[in-house]
């Protein structure tokens, strides 16, 4: 394969050399005939938002939105048009073929488009910096235009950030709220004097504490009253079931006197019966009556002999006496608690009425305090805004902003375009590829057409014939690369053995 390439290069060497040197010559001519262009650049540092304290934010990262905002300002058409007019770039445009009335606007528009094309604005990666480059045919003009661009950009930036008249507006609002705050202070003083309120919140808290204590005491008294009422009722029930006196001594005695009396009567009746029997018969009525009296006396004597007498001594019941004492104490305590409840109820009503009065006063007082707080906040806010506006106007007058030119445009001494070494290197590579491509294309284009592949296995006398240009060719079997090259006219690069 390499030998075939060498053969092609050897056959086409003059064509390759002519093509190569022609292209190289064209590249060299174009490179040295192109006008020289000079590039200058500047870098803009974007800082965090400007504050009243130091002119710009000293802490925090710059957001992507801030950088994008500055880039949009840099590419605005108004800014480019101002740069064109101040730099006189419109005079470099050829508009002589246009009417006189249209020459100036058209020249400015063309110059703006050319300036926009020659300006390259891009953010520096991973930094809060915007790089601006400008290319022109004159190095002094390139530096001057970019300096003018920087000045106009800073002016436009300050103008966009500034708010003229904001200081006067904020001062007017601050003065208005200051007067209103003074009036509210007077109204609060009059309210405190009228309602005899010195420390309304403290008084209300103290009164609320007293009211809660009175309610707590009243609840305790109510509970004690219920307790003593239950105690009195229970003591009454106990008194109803307890006797006033109790037996202190008890002694069992016999019926001796009755027995003696009955014995005497029995003896007298028996004597009487004996006397009657001397006079009367036993069946006589008088004797029977005496017999009956004797029997009754015996029965009564028998009963008297069996029964004993009970002798008891009583005294005042100490339990009842103790219950009566407890009852008296409970009733006395109950009367005292009821009187205390009456006093606490009156005290609680007094505290409640005072709290109601303080609540009404608190509502009015809170409204006044809330209004004073709102007015005071507004006054402080507008005072702060006025101070910030004053400082911002001072910073604007001194041209202090949150962007800074950290690399100013300088006049270049070496052209940036055309890049002779790069162009020559690229031209040489291009010439080599083009010349080789043309040579190989021409080589393969002039090769004869590929003939049909012969049928393997045919004998020589059976080989088919092929007619080309009126001549007949005998297709013999292909035995090797040389036969295939001779048959097709195409160099064989590789041979694959399929056996």
C-alpha positions in Angstrom: 0.0 0.0 0.0 2.8 2.4 0.9 4.6 1.6 -2.4 1.4 2.4 -4.3 1.1 5.8 -2.5 4.8 6.5 -3.3 4.1 5.7 -7.0 1.1 8.0 -7.1 3.1 10.8 -5.4 6.0 10.2 -7.9 3.6 10.3 -10.9 1.7 13.4 -9.6 4.6 15.3 -8.0 4.6 18.3 -10.3 0.9 18.7 -10.0 1.2 18.5 -6.1 4.0 21.0 -6.0 2.3 23.5 -8.3 -0.9 23.3 -6.3 0.9 23.5 -3.0 3.0 26.6 -3.8 0.1 28.3 -5.5 -2.1 28.0 -2.4 0.8 29.1 -0.1 1.5 32.0 -2.4 -2.1 33.1 -2.3 -2.2 32.8 1.5 1.0 34.8 1.8 -0.3 37.5 -0.5 -3.6 37.8 1.2 -1.9 37.9 4.6 0.4 40.7 3.7 -2.1 42.7 1.7 -4.8 42.7 4.4 -5.0 46.0 6.3 -3.4 45.9 9.8 -5.8 46.0 12.7 -5.0 47.1 16.3 -6.8 45.8 19.3 -7.1 47.5 22.6 -9.1 46.5 25.7 -10.3 47.5 29.1 -11.7 45.6 32.1 -14.6 46.7 34.2 -15.0 45.5 37.8 -18.6 45.1 39.0 -19.0 45.5 42.7 -22.0 44.8 44.9 -24.7 47.5 45.1 -23.5 50.8 46.3 -24.3 51.8 49.9 -24.4 55.0 51.7 -21.5 54.1 54.0 -18.7 53.5 51.6 -19.9 54.1 48.1 -20.3 50.4 47.2 -21.0 47.2 48.8 -18.1 45.8 50.8 -19.5 42.4 51.4 -21.3 39.7 49.5 -20.8 38.2 46.0 -21.9 39.9 42.9 -24.9 38.1 41.3 -25.0 37.0 37.7 -28.0 39.4 37.2 -25.8 42.4 38.1 -23.2 41.4 35.6 -25.8 40.8 32.9 -27.3 44.2 33.6 -24.0 46.0 33.1 -23.4 44.1 29.9 -26.8 45.2 28.6 -25.9 48.8 29.4 -22.6 48.3 27.6 -24.3 47.1 24.5 -27.2 49.6 24.5 -27.7 51.5 21.2 -27.9 54.9 23.0 -24.4 54.4 24.5 -22.9 53.3 21.1 -24.5 56.3 19.4 -23.1 58.7 21.9 -19.6 57.2 21.4 -19.9 57.5 17.7 -20.9 61.2 17.8 -18.2 62.2 20.4 -15.5 60.2 18.5 -16.5 61.3 15.0 -16.6 57.7 13.7 -19.5 58.7 11.3 -17.1 60.7 9.2 -15.3 57.5 8.2 -18.4 56.2 6.5 -19.0 56.8 2.7 -22.5 58.2 2.2 -21.7 60.6 -0.6 -24.2 58.9 -2.9 -27.1 59.7 -0.6 -29.1 62.9 -0.4 -27.7 65.5 1.9 -30.6 65.2 4.4 -30.0 61.5 4.8 -26.2 61.5 4.9 -25.8 62.3 8.6 -28.3 59.8 10.1 -27.2 57.0 7.7 -23.5 57.7 8.5 -24.2 57.6 12.2 -26.2 54.3 11.9 -23.5 52.7 9.8 -20.8 53.8 12.3 -22.9 52.4 15.2 -23.2 49.1 13.4 -19.5 49.0 12.7 -18.7 49.9 16.3 -21.0 47.2 17.5 -19.2 44.7 15.3 -15.7 45.8 16.3 -16.6 45.8 20.0 -16.4 42.5 21.9 -17.9 42.5 25.3 -17.8 39.3 27.4 -17.8 38.5 31.2 -14.6 36.9 32.6 -15.4 33.4 33.8 -15.6 32.9 37.6 -15.0 36.6 38.2 -17.1 39.8 38.6 -15.2 41.4 35.6 -16.4 42.4 32.1 -13.7 42.5 29.4 -14.3 45.0 26.5 -12.1 44.8 23.4 -12.1 47.1 20.4 -10.4 46.6 17.0 -9.5 49.5 14.6 -7.1 50.1 11.8 -5.5 53.0 13.7 -3.9 52.3 17.1 -4.4 55.8 18.4 -8.1 55.8 17.2 -8.7 52.4 18.8 -7.5 53.7 22.3 -9.3 57.0 22.0 -12.6 55.4 21.0 -12.4 52.9 23.8 -11.6 55.6 26.3 -14.6 57.6 25.1 -16.7 54.5 25.4 -15.6 54.0 29.1 -16.4 57.6 29.9 -19.8 57.5 28.3 -20.6 54.2 30.0 -19.7 55.5 33.4 -21.9 58.6 32.8 -24.8 56.4 31.6 -24.3 54.0 34.6 -24.5 56.9 37.1 -27.5 58.4 35.3 -29.3 55.1 35.3 -28.6 54.5 39.0 -29.3 58.1 40.2 -32.8 59.4 41.1 -32.8 63.2 40.9 -35.1 64.9 43.4 -35.2 62.0 45.7 -33.5 63.9 48.5 -36.0 66.7 48.5 -38.9 64.2 48.4 -37.6 62.2 51.4 -36.9 65.3 53.4 -40.5 66.6 52.8 -41.9 63.3 53.9 -39.6 63.2 57.0 -40.7 66.7 58.0 -44.3 65.8 57.6 -44.0 62.7 59.8 -42.0 64.6 62.4 -44.8 67.1 62.8 -47.3 64.3 63.1 -45.2 62.6 65.6 -45.1 65.7 67.8 -48.9 66.1 67.6 -49.3 62.4 68.7 -46.9 62.9 71.6 -49.0 65.8 72.8 -52.2 63.8 72.5 -50.7 60.9 74.5 -49.7 63.3 77.3 -53.2 64.8 77.4 -54.8 61.4 77.5 -52.6 60.3 80.4 -53.4 63.5 82.3 -57.1 63.2 81.7 -57.5 59.6 82.7 -54.9 59.9 85.5 -52.9 57.1 83.8 -49.2 57.1 84.5 -48.2 53.6 83.8 -51.3 52.1 82.1 -49.9 48.7 81.4 -48.5 48.3 84.9 -51.7 49.5 86.5 -53.7 47.1 84.4 -51.4 44.2 85.3 -51.6 45.1 89.0 -55.4 45.4 88.9 -55.7 42.1 87.0 -53.5 40.5 89.6 -55.6 41.8 92.4 -58.8 40.7 90.6 -57.4 37.2 90.2 -56.4 37.1 93.8 -59.9 38.2 94.9 -61.5 35.6 92.7 -59.3 33.0 94.1 -60.1 34.0 97.7 -63.8 34.1 96.8 -63.6 30.6 95.4 -61.8 29.4 98.6 -64.4 31.1 100.8 -67.2 29.5 98.7 -65.6 26.1 99.2 -65.2 26.7 102.9 -68.9 27.8 103.2 -70.0 24.6 101.5 -67.8 22.6 103.8 -69.2 24.2 107.0 -72.7 24.0 105.7 -72.2 20.2 105.1 -70.6 20.0 108.6 -73.6 21.8 110.3 -76.1 19.5 108.5 -74.2 16.4 109.5 -73.9 17.6 113.1 -77.6 18.2 113.3 -78.3 14.7 112.1 -75.9 13.3 114.7 -77.6 15.4 117.5 -81.0 14.0 116.5 -79.8 10.5 117.0 -77.9 11.1 120.3 -79.7 11.2 123.8 -79.0 14.1 126.1 -78.2 11.8 129.1 -76.5 8.5 129.5 -76.5 5.8 132.2 -73.4 6.0 134.3 -74.1 3.2 136.8 -76.5 0.2 136.7 -77.2 -2.2 139.7 -79.5 -5.2 140.0 -81.4 -5.5 143.4 -83.8 -8.2 144.7 -87.6 -7.6 145.8 -86.9 -8.2 149.5 -89.4 -5.7 150.8 -92.2 -7.0 148.6 -91.4 -10.6 149.5 -91.5 -9.8 153.1 -94.7 -7.9 152.7 -96.3 -10.8 150.7 -95.1 -13.3 153.4 -96.7 -11.2 156.1 -99.9 -11.0 154.1 -99.9 -14.8 153.5 -99.4 -15.4 157.2 -102.3 -13.1 158.1 -104.6 -14.8 155.5 -103.7 -18.2 156.8 -104.5 -17.1 160.3 -107.7 -15.6 159.1 -108.7 -18.9 157.4 -108.0 -20.8 160.6 -110.2 -18.5 162.5 -113.0 -18.8 159.8 -112.8 -22.6 159.9 -113.6 -22.5 163.6 -116.8 -20.8 162.7 -117.6 -22.0 159.2 -117.3 -25.0 157.0 -114.6 -25.3 154.3 -117.3 -25.0 151.6 -118.5 -21.8 153.0 -118.2 -18.7 150.8 -116.1 -16.7 153.3 -113.6 -19.6 153.6 -113.4 -19.9 149.8 -112.7 -16.2 149.4 -109.9 -16.4 152.0 -108.6 -19.5 150.1 -108.6 -17.5 146.9 -106.7 -14.6 148.4 -104.2 -17.1 149.8 -103.7 -18.5 146.4 -103.3 -15.1 144.8 -100.8 -14.1 147.5 -98.8 -17.2 146.9 -98.7 -16.5 143.2 -97.6 -12.9 143.8 -95.0 -14.1 146.2 -93.6 -16.6 143.7 -93.3 -13.9 141.0 -91.7 -11.5 143.4 -89.2 -14.2 144.4 -88.3 -14.8 140.7 -88.0 -11.0 139.7 -85.1 -8.7 140.6 -85.0 -4.9 140.6 -82.7 -2.6 138.4 -81.1 0.4 139.9 -79.5 3.0 137.4 -77.6 6.3 137.7 -77.6 8.8 134.6 -75.5 11.9 133.7 -75.1 14.4 130.8 -74.1 12.7 127.5 -70.5 14.0 126.7 -70.8 13.1 122.9 -73.9 15.2 122.6 -72.2 18.0 124.5 -69.2 17.8 122.1 -71.5 17.8 119.1 -73.3 20.8 120.4 -69.9 22.6 120.8 -68.9 21.6 117.3 -72.2 22.8 116.0 -71.8 26.1 117.6 -68.3 26.6 116.3 -69.3 25.6 112.7 -72.3 28.0 112.8 -70.0 30.7 114.0 -67.4 30.0 111.3 -70.1 29.8 108.7 -71.4 33.2 109.6 -67.9 34.6 109.4 -67.3 33.0 106.0 -70.6 34.3 104.6 -69.7 37.8 105.7 -66.2 37.4 104.1 -67.9 36.2 100.9 -70.0 39.3 100.8 -67.0 41.5 101.2 -65.0 39.6 98.6 -67.9 39.7 96.1 -68.0 43.5 96.5 -64.3 43.7 96.1 -64.3 41.5 93.0 -67.0 43.7 91.4 -65.0 46.8 92.2 -61.9 45.3 90.6 -63.9 44.2 87.6 -65.3 47.7 87.0 -61.8 49.2 87.3 -60.5 46.6 84.8 -63.3 47.5 82.4 -62.3 51.2 82.7 -58.7 50.3 82.2 -59.6 48.2 79.2 -61.4 51.1 77.5 -58.5 53.3 78.3 -56.0 50.7 77.1 -57.8 50.4 73.7 -57.6 54.1 73.2 -54.0 54.3 74.6 -52.9 51.3 72.4 -54.4 53.0 69.3 -52.4 56.1 70.1 -49.2 54.2 70.8 -49.7 52.1 67.6 -50.2 55.3 65.6 -47.2 56.9 67.2 -45.1 53.8 66.4 -46.2 53.8 62.8 -45.5 57.5 62.5 -42.1 57.1 64.2 -41.1 54.3 61.9 -42.1 56.3 58.9 -40.2 59.3 60.2 -37.1 57.2 60.8 -37.4 55.4 57.5 -37.7 58.7 55.5 -35.0 60.3 57.5 -32.7 57.4 56.6 -33.8 57.4 53.0 -33.1 61.2 52.9 -29.6 60.7 54.3 -29.0 57.8 51.8 -30.3 60.0 48.9 -28.0 62.9 50.1 -25.0 60.6 50.2 -25.9 59.0 46.8 -26.2 62.5 45.2 -22.8 63.4 46.7 -21.3 60.1 45.3 -22.9 60.8 41.9 -21.4 64.3 41.8 -18.0 62.7 42.6 -18.7 59.9 40.0 -18.4 57.1 42.6 -20.4 54.0 41.5 -20.4 50.2 42.0 -18.4 49.7 38.8 -14.8 50.6 38.2 -12.4 50.6 35.3 -9.6 48.3 36.6 -7.7 48.2 33.2 -7.8 51.4 31.1 -7.4 51.3 27.3 -3.8 51.8 26.1 -2.5 52.5 22.6 -1.3 49.2 21.0 1.9 49.1 19.1 1.6 45.7 17.5 -1.2 44.7 15.2 -3.5 41.9 16.3 -4.6 41.1 12.7 -3.5 39.6 10.5 -1.6 37.0 12.5 1.2 36.2 10.1 2.7 33.1 11.7 -0.8 31.6 12.3 -1.9 32.4 8.8 1.2 30.9 7.2 1.0 27.8 9.3 -2.7 27.3 8.4 -2.0 28.1 4.8 0.7 25.6 4.6 -1.5 22.9 6.1 -4.4 23.8 3.8 -2.1 23.8 0.8 -0.8 20.3 1.7 -4.2 18.9 2.1 -5.6 20.5 -1.0 -2.7 19.5 -3.3 -2.7 15.9 -2.0 -6.5 15.7 -2.4 -6.4 17.0 -5.9 -3.6 14.5 -6.8 -5.3 11.4 -5.5 -8.6 12.5 -6.9 -7.1 12.9 -10.4 -5.2 9.6 -10.0 -8.3 7.6 -9.3 -10.4 9.4 -11.8 -8.1 8.4 -14.7 -8.1 4.6 -13.8 -9.9 2.3 -16.3 -13.3 0.9 -15.3 -13.3 -2.3 -13.1 -14.1 -5.4 -15.2 -16.5 -8.2 -14.1 -15.1 -10.7 -11.7 -14.4 -14.0 -13.6 -16.0 -17.2 -12.7 -13.6 -19.4 -10.8 -13.3 -23.0 -11.6 -13.6 -22.6 -15.5 -11.0 -24.0 -17.7 -8.9 -21.7 -19.9 -10.7 -22.8 -23.0 -14.1 -22.2 -21.2 -13.2 -18.7 -20.0 -15.7 -16.1 -21.2 -14.9 -13.3 -23.5 -15.4 -9.6 -22.7 -15.7 -6.9 -25.3 -14.4 -3.4 -24.6 -14.0 -0.7 -27.2 -14.4 -3.1 -30.1 -11.7 -5.5 -28.7 -12.3 -8.8 -27.1 -10.6 -9.9 -23.9 -10.4 -13.4 -22.7 -11.1 -13.7 -18.9 -8.7 -16.3 -17.6 -8.8 -17.5 -14.0 -7.2 -15.2 -11.4 -4.4 -16.9 -9.6 -2.8 -14.1 -7.6 -2.5 -10.3 -6.9 -0.5 -9.8 -10.1 -3.3 -11.3 -12.3 -5.9 -9.2 -10.5 -3.9 -6.0 -11.0 -3.3 -6.8 -14.6 -7.0 -7.6 -15.1 -8.5 -4.6 -13.3 -5.8 -2.0 -13.5 -6.3 -1.2 -9.8 -3.5 -1.8 -7.3 -4.2 -4.6 -4.8 -3.8 -3.3 -1.2 -4.4 -6.7 0.6 -5.0 -10.3 -0.2 -7.4 -12.4 2.0 -7.0 -16.2 1.8 -10.4 -17.8 2.1 -9.2 -21.4 2.1 
